[in-house]
Amino acid sequence: MRFVLTDEQREFARSLDALLRAADTPGVLRAWAAGDHGPGRALWRRLGDAGVFALAVPEAYGGVGPLPVEAAVACVGLGRYAVPGPVAETLAAGVLLAGAGGPAAKEWLPGIASGAAMVSLRLPGHGPYALDADAADAVFTVDGDGLRRAPGPGELSVSADPARRLFRPGPGGEPVAGGRAVEAASRAAGDWASFATAALALGCGEELLRATVAYVKQRRQFGVPVGSFQAVKHRLADTLLGLEFARPLLYGAAVELTEELSGGRAGAGSPGAGAGIGSGTGPAEGTPGSGLGTGRGAGSLGAGSRTGPGMGALGAGAAVAAAKAAAGEAGYAAARTALQLHGAIGYTEELDLAWWLRRARPLRDAWGTPSACRARVLAG
């Protein structure tokens, strides 16, 4: 099955790309890593104005979602520019708080949707850390069926990426909600965090590949560009294949999440409740698009089989795990290729690409390591 984004979704991707291209994200990353969150928060608000965070927030709370396909579109773009901050965690918090309900949802979801609030999370089964808790307006933790707001960011831990600051929230904190609704919302939020991180990893890998291809066209050895060497071509081709194989898994997971939200799979050719993807005969789209503010029904799945090989048998959680494993490893493979083909310059702090190189492995392992994701796929 081929996934083709709608014209509106592609237009959104172009507008988001233009916003991020003008944002000097390498400078924002350097400031963020040094503890200066001002430039990052300013960019965060502009992304909120563009509707990025509203994609995970229901309309009742000022959002336009949940719209998984559009969220994938946005996160691939953000990953391509290595936007700092708890992007996946804030989107997942929208799902968590909406599912838990109560006063906290009314208090925090409108701010999340608008970009005024930045939120981090710690969920059961996903490690003890909350990303960028020092910059977040709130850190929510789930223990069993209890949802709490952490009393503070907690202890800072070392990260392979200095712009991804990991904190261990302390025990206790203000109770926010409890009961079975929290357990279900926590599972859904974990899936969304893994899904968004997969999209960020895919975007990161795309940028690493783009920059490396440009570099090997310029670097010369023995009087010719090193990109003309067959071994270099093969390495780049393998990297591209990994990213292109991960892409349909990501959008397939988005469709599965959409159908889970709508309460089941629709029949072939019927509108996909806000899926925003069509099936067609054209090539798979590498550039996400618009669809923000279009609400449900932004696109539909075209006539024909709704599921590709291996996708129909998977539930949303397993589909997300498959996408996360593939995108995470493809992004990390792109980093290894970029480092090898750039040579020693790839290690230098002065090279902007170093920020993408250091980000690829943490994205691979955050919200589900490859081995954990494969185990979930095998378990169904």
WOTAVEN-V41422 format. One record per helix or strand of 2 or more residues. SS is the DSSP state (hx for helix, st for strand). FROM is the first residue (numbers start at 1). LEN is the number of residues. If there is no record, write none. Layout:
((SS,FROM,LEN) (SS,FROM,LEN))
This chain:
((st,3,3) (hx,7,15) (hx,25,9) (hx,38,12) (hx,53,4) (hx,59,3) (hx,68,13) (hx,87,14) (hx,103,12) (st,119,4) (st,130,2) (st,138,6) (st,146,4) (st,155,3) (st,166,3) (st,174,5) (hx,180,39) (st,220,2) (st,224,2) (hx,226,3) (hx,230,32) (st,277,3) (hx,316,32) (hx,353,13) (hx,370,10))
